[in-house]
């Protein structure tokens, strides 16, 4: 984030609404507001998302995945 920074005041209700819109725990309010105000950004699953999902399903079918228990054992974290 480069450039001028502006401080805004929001009510606790708006803050709670923004908190619920977080895609990941440390997403900033600036990122949330930016995402919400992008008019030309299309939401939804992209072709890349579909390819990643298909690849993950193939990994599962081929047994190239570990359960949490198996991974802990493999890493010696028992």
N, C-alpha and C positions, 0 to 999 in steps of 0.2 A: 504494500500500500504506500504510494508515494503521492505527495501533494498536500493540498490544504485539508485540514480536518475541521469539521464543524460539530459542535456539541448540540444535541437535541434533548428535549425533555419528553418523556413518555410516562403514561400512567402505569400503575402496577398491573392493571388489567391488560394493557397492550404488551407489557413486558412478558406476562405469562403466556399470551398468545404467541409472541415471537419465540419464546422458549419451546413451545409445543411444535413449532415449525422447523426446529433444528434437524438437519439430516444426520449430524454426528455431534457428540457431546461438546466439543470445543469450537463448533461453528460460531463465528462472531455475529453480532447483530448486524454489522455492516454487510457481511456476506449474505445473511438472510434477506435483508432489505434489498440488496442488489439483485438477488435471485428473483424476488417477488416483483421487482419493477422492470425486469427485462421483458419488453413487449415482443421482441422478435425471437426470443429463445423458446424452443419447442420442448415441452416436457414429454416424458414417455420413454419407452425402450428404443434404443438406437440399434442399428445393424451390428455395431461392435458389441453391445450388450448381448444380443442374440447369439453371436459367435462365441462369446465368453461362456454363456450358459450351456451351449451345445458342447463346448470343450470340457466343461466341468462334468456334465452328464456322462461323457465318454470316459473321463477319468474314473468316475464312480463305477461304471459298468466294467472297466478293465481292472478294478481293484487297486488303483493308484491313489488311494486315500487312506488315512488313518483316523481311527476314533481318538478322542481326547485321551482315553486311558492308554491306547497303544502308543501315542506320541509321547506321553509322559514317561512310559516305560523305556521307549527308544532313547529318550534324552536323559534318562536316569533321574527323573524328577519325582519318583515315587515317594 
